[in-house]
Amino acid sequence: MFLAQRISLRTFPAIFTLMTVILSASFSTAQTVELSIDVSKPGAKIDRNIFGQFAEHLGHGIYEGIWVGPDSKIPNTRGIRNDVVFALKALKVPNVRWPGGCFADEYHWRNGIGPQRVVTINSNWGGVIDPNSFGTHEFMDFIDQIGSEAYVSVNVGSGSPKEAADWLEYMTAAQPTTLAKQRAANGHPAPYKVPYLGIGNESWDCGGNMTADYYLSQFKIYSRFVHNFNPAQKDNQQMLKIAVGPGGGEPRWTDWTETIMKAYQQHTWSWDLNGLSLHSYTVGGNWPPSYASVGFGEEEYSKILKSTLDMDALIAKHSTIMDKYDPQKKVALVVDEWGGWYAPLPGSNPGFLVQQNSLRDAILAALNLNIFAHHADRVRMANIAQMINVLQAMIITDKEKMVLTPTYYVFKMYVPFQDASFLPVTFDAGTYTHDNITLPRIDAIAAKDTNGKLWIEITNVDPNQPVEIEANLTGITARSASGQTLTASKVDSVNTFETPNTVVPKSISAKVQGGKLALKLEPKSVTVISIEQ
Ligand code: AHR
């Protein structure tokens, strides 16, 4: 009675709305989505290299993020931070692209070897001093410590074929050439392995503003004269030479792909091409990037995720051109720069590309990795930008502090998909709509790993509604299923040095009965499960 008296007509509608929200939040019946997976129909291999990373001399990506120097109080091994190495090892990072980026076309490798380093200015990124204390030997030591492989980008814009050829001889020659002896004198008698070589970076822009024809003529020269003298790589692969490719889907970019691929079709013994790069960042249509990386709501969440899905059409567009000239798909499409690119964090150096990394980025990462997996026959390498402290990073550091980002955890959860065989999944994704933005509610991939185990990834894009999954599995007798799920309370939840466990994976298990798997997924979540037979 007392309560009733106090509920005036003015307050009633508000209370009614509040009760509706509470009731629908706590009693909302999850939508059911049926998935079908036929394990007997494996497709292309999901190349482990699509989980590659990119580490450029940019902001605190290398200096402070990886390199602190041997005299630092921060625990390190030969100058490389131990905490970062430990964290990255768990990701089984297949390859690391270095030293850039735009930086690569101003990098002169001789500045970064030997006891006397040449101090230079990083004119691309903030005009800061680069002491060159992190050079070839330190990079190779780093990838060795994390158990990865080198993807080295050589300087086309302001370097020369001779400079690049000398670098490769310095790194890879086993014979006692002057350069190989210099390498030995600098501490590494054994030749290094360089399985992947990028020839220039964004040569249509920061790499020298070249036309496609001009770049092609440069590429042919580099491809002809830059030799790898230590070609016995993992899987007995020769060094793969990767050309600069498109940076979008407009005619200027499709023309670029046409030019390179048409030439490839007619290539002779004297030059070769094994990969064509593609760069595509998720910026939500804004340049310079202006979306906030933290402190945003559902509008920015839905817009950014909608725009990241453009990656699929972009890959399809360039793959179609590649198919025309290379129907056997010998040339890989290498998405060696991708990720969310947002406004610099307030107070940070705008040239350092510092941003936070939220649950939205975890979902963005999962959606893109799934797109790459869908195109596994052509997309055989990708490098998220970037590894540490820059753009969509795995790790954020500040002096001795380190925090793992939501994106880090997605890469960790996806490790079983490295080199697994893609399995088609059929489902009706449904839709999630916010204002006038509509996206598929669900995304999923499945794969059989090298031991024959089935793995399924399901992303629930909807930030408000859970989803009940019912998966029909054929070609397998499933007994149980379990795995991990990543979510948090808000679309912009982040891990900080003070609260590092806001967005971390939790264990999840699923019921399996009569070949059917039932699983409830939380809103805005990324889930990876494996099936026990
Ligand atoms: O990743 C940051 C920059 O973005 C790279 O240096 C460049 O290649 C791209 O434009």
Residues whose N, C-alpha, C, O or C-beta is under 5 A from the ligand:
A	BS01	AHR	G101 C102 F103 E202 A385
